Amino acid sequence: MECFKEFLIIYAAVFHSIHFVKTQDVGFLNAQQKFALELFSTISGPDHSTDVILSPISVSTALSILLIGSNGVTFKQLFFGLQYPTNYSINLVQVNSNLMIKNMAKVGAIEFATKLFITKSFSLQNNFKTSIDKYFQSGVESVDFSQNVKAAQRINDYISTSTHGMIQDVIKSDDLTEYTTMILVNCIFFKGLWQFPFDKSYTFKSDFNIDNKNTIQVDYMYQENSFNFGYINALNDAQVLELPYANSKLTLTLILPQTIDGIKNLVKAAKNFDFTKLSNQLTNTSVIVSIPKFNTTFEQYLNSPLTNMGMPLLFNKTVSQLDHIAHEFTVPKSLALDGLYHKAVIIVNEEGTTAAAVSVASSFSIKPTFTADRPFLYALRTNSNIYFLGLYAGNPQ
């Protein structure tokens, strides 16, 4: 049976600079946020007890490409699964996706790359090929999947280059067969420096509360500085802290529940929260900050989460309805998505700091404190877009 394989590969670290030229419309931004929060909630599970990091903006881009190549019920499932408004047009999806990608290109520290690897006998429909090139800046490359070792090496080389060597050997030669027709790869790479670096000499070990009964020892970064900070009533009075990056409008936004076991209710509240208005609810003030250093890797096939989000036909090899991708004479049987694989990595540390000696603040300080010693949410975001969304629970995948 002819199969369509799609692999979505992500790498994340820390950021440098940003300059936007134009924004996407409200309908698109709302859809992006709703999809991000719904996907995150579905993936993190009912207990939210495992570390998670994902790039919803990258997953939605890959699915939007498949949306353009779909028809019938599959198109409807993808369209509403991506949370687009009922009166939204496919042209608006394409135009706003293009604006989003162009804005990322202006960032400087975010690199975004998409490529279709297709079998040599596979012929893309002209409208599909034109659309992904014009609006999604996707390249197309022919490979011989029957030469599975060489094909896997070529795709892995592309992934490694696009992620600066941080993600390698994703595609195994055994993943590829004579029936593989196409692999869609999307990579996003992010690295940068804190605007206010954490001094390594301040880093200390202390307990992190996994739950009400169990703790682990982690390294905490520490500093006192002025940050956007506040308590948000709509997020169950969670503490919110924005850590800015150098020369940037991008922040790492940390959302800390009031209690050790508050993460479930926080995730539930976040699904209905408008993050485009979050920064306006915070006040710039001096804060004593203690947050864990962490390095999280998360990988998962998204077949089950996307099916649960209302997109099951995408993976149905009998009635997938991806009929607008390839010419029929090159595809003897129906195309279907064999698997959508997502991998994300985020590294949060003191990168860019200078050495100095100073004592840790006294617990008697009257300044606000943000001590992330229990499970919390975080988002790498601007006021418009959520680039990465994560949960730190002190429990790696």
C-alpha positions, 0 to 999 in steps of 0.5 A: 500500500502506498503510504505518506510519511510525515516527520516533524522535527523541532529544536529549541534553546534560547533567543537573541533579537527580533523585528516584526514587519507585519502582523497576522489577522485576529482570526489567524492569531486566535486560531493559532493560540487555541490550537496550541493550547488544545494540543498541549493539553491533549499531549500533557495528559490528565495528570500533567506529571511529565515534562513536555515541550512542543512547538505548536506553531510548527505542528500547525504549519505542517498541518496547514500544508496538508490542509491545502492538499486535502479535500472532503471530510478530511479538509473539514476535520483539518480546518476545524481541528486547526481552530480556524473560524467558520467563515475563514478562507483557505487563501487567508490561511495561506497569506497569514501563514506566509506572514508568520513565516516571514516574521520569524525570518526577521527574528534572527535567532529563529530559523524555520525550514520546511522541505518535502522529500518525494519519491522519484516517481511521484508528481506533485499537482501544480497548485499544491507545489506552487502554494507550498513554495509561495506561502510556506517557503517549502523546498521539494527534493526527489529521492530514491526511497528504495535506496533506503540507507542513502535516503535516510542519510540525506534527510537526516543531513537536512535535519541536522543542518537545519538544527545546527547539529542538535537533532540527528539520526531521526530517520532510520533506514528501516523507516523507508521502504519502496512504498514510501512516497513522501516525507514532510520535514519541518524544523524550527531552531531557536537560540539566544541570550538573556537580557539579564543573565543569571550569574552561575556563581549564584546557582544553588541546589534545593528541593523541587516538589514533584507533588505533595509527597515527593521532592527531587534536588535540582539546580536553581538559577537566581537573580534579583532584577526588574521584570514584568510580574503579576498575579492573574485571576483568570489563571487561578491567581497564578504568578506570572513572570516574563524573562526577556531576551537580549534586544528582543520582544520575545520572552520566556513567560513562566506561569506558576500555580499557587499550590504544589498540586495546582498544575491541573487546574492551571492547564485547564484555565490556560485553555480559555485564556487570551495570551495576547493580552497577558503582558498588559496585565503585568507590572514591571517591578523588582522581583527575587527570582529562583527558577530551575535550570532544565534541559527537556527533550520531548518526542512523540507521534502525534497520531493519537492526540490529533485523532482525539482533537477531531482529525482521524481521517488524516491517518486512515489509509482507506479514506484519507482524502489527500487528493490535491497533493499528487497527480493520480497517475503517480499514486496508484492508491490513496495517500495517507499520513503514516505518522506525524512525529514531533521532537522538541528540545529546550535548554534553559540555563545561565548562558551569557552570564559573567562571574561575580560573587554576591550573597543570596537574598535573605528570606526576610526581603519585602520584594516579590518572590518568584520561586518555581519549586513546583510544576509550572508552565512556560511559553516562549512567546511574543504578544502575537504568537506562542513559539514553544509551550512547555511544562516543567514537572521535574519528571523527564519523558 
